[in-house]
């Protein structure tokens, strides 16, 4: 099996620690261990945690906490993984055989599409629509034409990366009907669920069909990417099968990460973490929008409903990778080019850090656009 290069992850991993302003992230500024655990009993218990292998599918306490986020789920529905990316990996590995067709909502984080092709499947893209001046939305009529008797799975991402749009209950029910019509699975990546600016939690795909797998984790909405805790929620027989696949990858979550994740998902802690994220977004998104309006360059965007990013189209006829490369090299700012979502002419701007930091990075983008195409 050969895997195509994952351009977005390689671009970020090579450069995110080498630039002065990193606006490529899609989560909020991360918390410290002390900020999460506090200075009392929880911190002392963490320091006394044996650095042994934990329960390899996640400790019962952590799986119970995750199950509590999904109506009707139990610990037997949950497989804990090292990050949401591993959850996506083992799910695709379990589901896809050579020749299987998979309908993938795009634009989206392209991990699943790359994995489907690596495992011999066929990706059928389901593009989101946007009318001029309107929001991004799912094209349900197009979905019905894409889903056929050869469809193995429909893959969605809600809230969506990079548009920040949420699929409605009606959208999710339509996806479930399309899948049920042909006996397909629905794989719903919900890692930005909880990062809504209006405080209304995005509806989950969970429970809308008997053949649903939800993946998620603590990296985006919770501000805890360094814990590398993700999960898949699935029917118990599928969750057990995913555990067997997980035995071949990273085997177990880290003991400290499992304990801290359990602490983070306690109801009071979870509410505090999500409110922190939403507060950051309520402050930063309007200021980034004001910058886009006042920059002197013709940007077009839709304010994100959720997620710590703004997906903006720019007017000049400049390739997005060329623009991002010069911005990195000349101004020490890292930003994600739309090419990496299959959408040239766009930039995904991370807005989850300190406001002054984000705006300072954007001012360097303006400086580059002001002098384009001249070089220093």
Beta strands, then each sheet from edge to edge (+ up, - down):
strand 1: 21-22
strand 2: 78-81
strand 3: 101-106
strand 4: 122-127
strand 5: 129-130
strand 6: 136-137
strand 7: 151-157
strand 8: 185-189
strand 9: 212-217
strand 10: 230-233
strand 11: 299-301
strand 12: 309-314
strand 13: 333-334
strand 14: 336-337
strand 15: 346-350
sheet 1: 1+ 13+
sheet 2: 2+ 10- 9+ 8+ 7+ 3+ 4+
sheet 3: 5+ 6-
sheet 4: 11+ 12- 15+ 14-
end
